[in-house]
């Protein structure tokens, strides 16, 4: 499920049976999945469900273990270690990364649920280092995980010699059991220390050559704008990743995921300003947001937290060369603005090039906000 620059046709998927009518009466009904669905689709649903509930499942396992006194002598030092002493998420050391786990066949099944496809526009030489900027965030960033957190979409084949690390919130590595799973999947913290270590250590020359990181630039704030058939990117004031690129000498590579925002429905912030204010308050105090969203269920097509079966096409754009300046005090603001502007222009070019292929049912054009 990978390829070079996208062709003129994308995969077709549907979230409801073709025979479903669109009358007002039908819109109020719950459309149940038929019993004769094939085993392959049921397996896809199971794996996506497990991935969506990964943190919950690992937390339940942890609390279940806590209920057994026999494990207490092991759990106590474990909790102290991950809370106070563990540096694995930020060290830039990839020793805990399991290529076996990342390449398991279940991830191909996971990707085929939507289905998801990874495309490239240009080859990237492994003699450089890269920062992949993933857009948009969506609700859960299923596309980012499929493309850069696993080998389901063939990243190694499309970009040979490059070791990519998907970054997530540092707080996720404080969750017992889940943090060990995330490290084995090759995830790392999105903190500045982690980014700099990943791009300045290891690799072919022990200075980061051949390494790449993937950052979901819009972050939690952007998830509140994840409305189907639209694309609003929180990017105007996001320049930290540009400064990071200059300090480490990593080229910037924009990535646009067509369909990421189409996987869920959520409450529109423009129509419910009070709810939006509460969400922003939660973000400012806790560092994450709580989108009020829904999609389909396991056994129905209308109510639940399972993503819709809608195509994901993740297009990796052209790299933007960056001149390194490791001294933060010597970085020119005008150069930061120049690189940021070129990055935005490349994103717009990606949108204009492929919107008529992968966003035919769009309600508007690409918008760069806040």
ABEGO torsion letter per residue (X at the ends): XBBBBBBABBBBBBABBAABBABAAAAABBBBBBAABBAAAAAAAAAAAAAAAAAAAAAAAAAAAAABAAAAAAAAAAAAAAAAABAAAAAGBAAABBAAAAABAAAAAAAAAOBBBBBBABBBBAABBBBBBBOBAEAAGAAAAAAAABAAAGAAAABBGBBBBBBBBAAAAABBGAAAAAAAAGBBBABAAAAAAAAABEEAAGAGBGBBBBBBAAEAAAAAABBBGBBBBBAAABAAAAAAAAAAGBBBBBBBBBGAAAABBBBBAAABAAAAAAAAAAAAAAGBBBBBBBBBBAABAABEABBBBBBBBBBBBBBBBBBBBABAAABBAAAAAAAAAAAAAAAAAAAAAAAAAAAAABABBBBBBX
